[in-house]
């Protein structure tokens, strides 16, 4: 991959492995290879969609970028590079940084969490929730913070008087808007959106996605948008990366991946999207046999070979490398048809 001056984030051979302990003496009995060698770049102002089944590692990638694993799981094994090029800070490999070393970068990399109910402290008012990052990362006074909170609430579609209310007084969609306002509080460059609409009603999903698109333009944001629904990802993303069992199997422009998927898994994922007319012809659907393997016992070579309709014996020998299919459309399979 070629790095340009517009590159905000560069991920190289990222691996996130969680050890499993057992027995009376709590000895190591296995390893969950949640992310097993991921590479991608993210340009400033771009939206990269990470899509895949549950267990594919997409959320783990997002949490690794914001360096949440080490504080939560001290024994986690981290490898690779997460090179972040901030506007005001020197370029840094964020992978595995200590809490102290990561602190200057937290204001520039924020996260919107999946569950709008558990991600907000029920004992804090909206004012306290949204201004919290400002207290840590800025030298703003209380009146200035109050003014900014009101402005952010207005920008995400909430009334100023809501600042004195508690999370339990809001609907799921309103709570997620509060979470978005909190993420914007420190004026970040990069936001990791971890399935931000999966817990919301369909009508509310569209509203939140439209809001995030507007905020991207207004605030000059860059997103990593994590989701399992490729149709949702398509509407907001500039590029889409499809993940399976800890690896990216296809990455390209949203139009290419959604309209012309090349990898067998991408095609199966796309064909699983519900159709408006259930009576429509289903002959083109791609049905996969079996379940996704456990990352505790990942298949050798290509991780998808146990379910792949075009698998060959040589697929078990080595992990497939990206094949360039033109226009930056990369596919990790040498056997897809031209």
N, C-alpha and C positions, 0 to 999 in steps of 0.2 A: 504494500500500500504506500502511496506517495503522500508525504506530509506537506501541507501548504501553510502559508501564513494565516489563513482563515480557520485552521484546525483548532478547535477549542479543547477537544478531548481525544486522546489516542490510547487505545487499549491494545496491549500486546501480550499474547499467550497467557491470558488471565486464567488462573486455576484457583478454585475455592473448594477445599476438601474438608469435610467434617469427620473427625474420628468418632468411632463408636466404641464405648467401653462396656465391659461386662464382667461377671464373676465377683467373688467376694473381695478380691484384691483390686478390682476395677482395672483390669488390664485391657489393652486395645484389642478388639476382636474384628474390626473392619473399618472401612472408610467410605463415606458417602461422597462420591465425586460429583458434587452438585454443578460445578462449572469446570470444564475439563479442556481448556485451551481455546479461548475466545479472542478474536482479533476484530477490531473495527475502529473507524475514525468518525468523529462528529464535528461538523463544521459549524461555525457561529451562525445563529439564526435558523438552524435546521431542526427538523423534528425527525428523530429516528424511532421507528416503531419496533419493539421487541415482541414477537408473538410466538406462541407455542402452547402445547398442552400443559396442564398442571404437572409439575415435576420436571419441566424442561430446563429450568435454571434461569429463566428470564428475570424473576424477582431477585435472585441471588446476585446477578450481574448488577442490577440497579443498586442494591444495597452495598455491593463491593465498591462501586464508584464513589458513593458517599461515605465509605469507610465505617459502616455500622457493625460489621461482623466481629472485629477484634474486641470491642468493649463488651459485646454480648456473649461471645464464645471465645474465651482466651486461648483455647487449644486449637482453634481453626488453623488450617494450613493454607497460607496464601502465597501464590507465586505469580510472576508476570509483572507488567507495568501498567499503571493508570496515569498517564502523563496529562496533567491539567494545565492549560495555559490561560491563567487569569489575566484580566486587564491590568490590575494594579499590583499583582503579586508575582514573584518569580515562578517560572515553570517548575512543577513539582510532581514526583511520582507519589500519588496518594495511597498506593497499596500498602496497607499495614502500618500507616503512620501512627505514632503515639497520639494520645488525646491532646497533649500540649502542642505537638507539631501540626496537628490537623486543625487546631482552633482558628488560625487566620483564614483558612479556606472554607470554613463552614458557612460563612455569610454569603459566599459566592456559589455554593452548591447546596440547594435545598430540596426537600422531598414532599410530595403529596402522597399520603398513605391511602391504602385501599379501603379500609374500614372507617367511615366518617364517624362512627359511634365510639370506637375504642381509642381513636387517635387524638381525641380532645379530652383534656382533664375535666371531669364533671364538677370539680370543686372550684374551678376558676371561671370568671366571667369571660365573655368574648374579648373585652378590652385587655384583660390580663393575658389571654392566650395569644392574641395577635401581637401585643407589644413585647412579649417575652424575648424574642430574638433581638429586638432593638436594644433592650437593656444589656444584653450580653455583648453585642457586636457594634454598637454605636455609642456615641457620647451625647445623644439627644436628651433634652430635658423632658420632664413629665408632660408639660403642656404641648411640646412639639410632638412627643410620641402620641398623645391623645389625638392631636390633629391628623397625624398620619394614619392612625387606626381608622378614624372616621372616613378619611379619604379612600382607604383601601376597601372598607365595607361598602361604600357607595359604588366603587368600581366593580366589585363582584356581584352587585345587585342586591345588597342588604341595606336596610334603613339604619340611620345613625343611632337611634334609640336602642337598637339591638346590642349595642356595645355593653350594656349593663346586665344583659341576660345570661343565663347559663346554658350549656349545650343541650340539656334535656328538653329545653323549650323549643327546639327546632326540629324540622324534618330532616331526613337524610340528605336531600339535595342542598338544603341550607347549611347543614353541618359541613358538607364538602366545600361549599363556598367559603366558609370560615377557614377551613384548612388551606385553601388556595390563598386567601388573604394573608395567613400566617407565613406561607412560603414566600410571598412577595415582600414581606416586611423589611428584609435586609437588602433589597434590590439585587437579587442574584443574577448571574449570567446563565447558570444551568439549573434546570429543575428536573428531578426524577419523578415521574408520575407513575406510581405503582398501582396499576389497575384502578384508576380513580373513578371509574363509572360502573364497575362490575356489580357493586352493591346497590345501585340505584335503579329506579323504574326506567323503562325505555324512553319515555317522554322527557324525563329529567336528564337522562344520559345525553340526549341531543343538546339540551340547554347548556350543560357543563362543557361539552366538547366545543360548542360554538364560543362559549366564554373563554376557554383556554386558547382558542385560535385568535380571538380579539386581543387578549392579554399578550400573546406572543408578539404581535405587531406593535402594540402600544409600548411595551417594556423592553423590546429587543431581546426576547428570551430564546433560549435553546432548550429543547425538550428531549428526554428519553422517555418515550411513552410505552409502558409495559401493559400488555393485554393478552387475553387468550382468544379474542374474537377478531379475526383478520379483517372483517368488514368494518369494524369500528376503527381499527388502526389505519386502514386505507384512507379514511376521510380526513385524518388530521396529519398524517405523516408525509414527509418528503421522500424518505427511504424506509424500507421495511427489511428487518433481519428476522429470519425464521429460525427458531431454536428447537433442537431435539436432543434430549438427554445430555445436556451440558455443552453442546456445540452448536455453532451457527451452521446450518446446512445450505442456506441461500440468503443472499443479500443483494439488493438493487433498488432502483427507483420504485416508489409505491405503485406507479402505473404498470411497470414491467412485472413485478412480483404478483400483483393482484390480478392483472389481466392475462399475463403470460407466464404463469409459474412453471419452472422447469424441473425442480427436484420432486420426486414422487411423494415425499412427505408434504411439501407445500401444496401440491395438487389435492391431496387427501384433506388437508386442513381447510382449503378453500371450498371443497365440495361439501364439507360438513356445515357450512353456513346455511341456516334455514331459508327456504324459498318463500316468497310471498304467496305463491299458489301451490299448495301441497299436492295438487293433481298434476303438476308439471312433470315432464318426462325426466325420470331419474336414471336413465341409461348411462348418462355421463358421470355419475357419481363414482368416486374412488373409495372403496371400502377396504380398510386395513384389517388384517387378521391379528388376533391376539392383543395383549395389553402392552403398554410401554414398559420396557425392562426396568428393574430397580437399579439405581445408580450404585448400589452396593455390589452388584455383579454385572457391570457393564459389558456387553459383548465386545470381543476383540475386533480390531479393524473399524469398519463403519458401524456405529451404534445403531443405525436404522436397518441393518441388513436382515434382522430376524423378522421384520414385518414388510420388507420392501418387495414389491411385485417384480422388480427387474434385477434382484440380487443375483450375483454370480459367486462362485467359490472364492475367487481372488478378493472379494470384498472383506473376507475375514483376516486378511494378511496385514493391512495397514490402514490408518486413518486417511480417508480421501482428502486431497488438497483441492483448493478452489480452482475451478475452471472458469475462465472469463468468456461469457457468452455475448459480449459486446455491450457497449454503453454502461460499463461498470457493473453489469449484472453477473454476479459470481455465484457459482453453484458447486457445492462440495460433492460432486458425483461425476466420474468420468464416463458413465454409461448412458446418461440422458441423451435422447435423440436430438439430432441437430434441428 
